[in-house]
Amino acid sequence: MARLIDGKQISTQIKEELKEKVSVLKQQGKEITLAVIQVGADPASSVYVRNKKNACEYIGIRSLAYELEETVTEEELVRLVEELNDREDVHGILVQLPLPKHINEDLIIKTISPKKDVDGFHPMNVGALTIGQPSFVSCTPAGVIQLLKRSDISIEGKECVVIGRSNIVGKPMATLLLQENGTVTICHSRTKNLKEVTKRADILVVAIGKPKFVTKEFVKEGAVVIDVGIHRDENNKLCGDVDYEDVVDHVSAITPVPGGVGPMTISMLMNNCVESINL
Ligand code: NAP
């Protein structure tokens, strides 16, 4: 029977540690502030934003909410981000994605000061990560590394296969696994013989964005499987990119959905916010 990697428990542990750090900072007269900008009222984005605000409140981080109309112009949004960049009392800036089509996301990400870019999406942070310099790291892949480390799963020397090469998950995930001395392969939609490649993995990270895509034919017996995906299945139940029922008896450890990678993303965001006070 596979070991369950409990993201809920590990993320709670991280939040408790951060709460403690924030309380020490407060005693030194330092208060961390995160500015959260949402454009429009997309229901999924509203849920994410609410969860982020709640996490801030729990840990003791002040959050400033900017709820902008769907019709806000790119120039207005750039101006707001620049104002927040200049404010000494604001340490982190988060613009909830996706943005409406008339706004260039890349431009907005580039406008955020790299020192306040708690999502880790700014090209300077991505570049710093690539060359192994201190940087804000994209929260979901950073959370995966914490899940592995805190479950005593060593990465060094392991065959690590990542399915997916997005800028926010797949690519930084591969970079982080490499930094931990894994032997890393990245797969994508043009990969030939995907199953053959994924079956080499001691650690398989799946971020493909297709519900229950990975079945046991993709997985080596005894591998560790990390499922980044999040979807609703035909019964409206949450599921991942991995067919959990099919794979669970075949692997040594696995993250469930929900309760695996998902809760880690927000904890790592909070971690980046706490680190932002030192920049
Ligand atoms: P994405 O931008 O859609 O990227 C999906 C990747 O999978 C792409 O690189 C794509 O390859 C690859 N791919 C698609 N079909 C494939 C196939 N048949 N064989 C091999 N590779 C294939 O997705 P994402 O933003 O990285 O997110 C991935 C999943 O994680 C989604 O389910 C998303 O909802 C979830 N997610 C969860 C969290 C969390 O907090 N838990 C955070 C972020 C994302 P190409 O590049 O060649 O197109």
Residues whose N, C-alpha, C, O or C-beta is under 5 A from the ligand:
A	BS01	NAP	T140 I163 G164 R165 S166 V169 G170 C187 H188 S189 R190 A207 I208 G209 K210 V228 G229 I230 V261 G262 T265
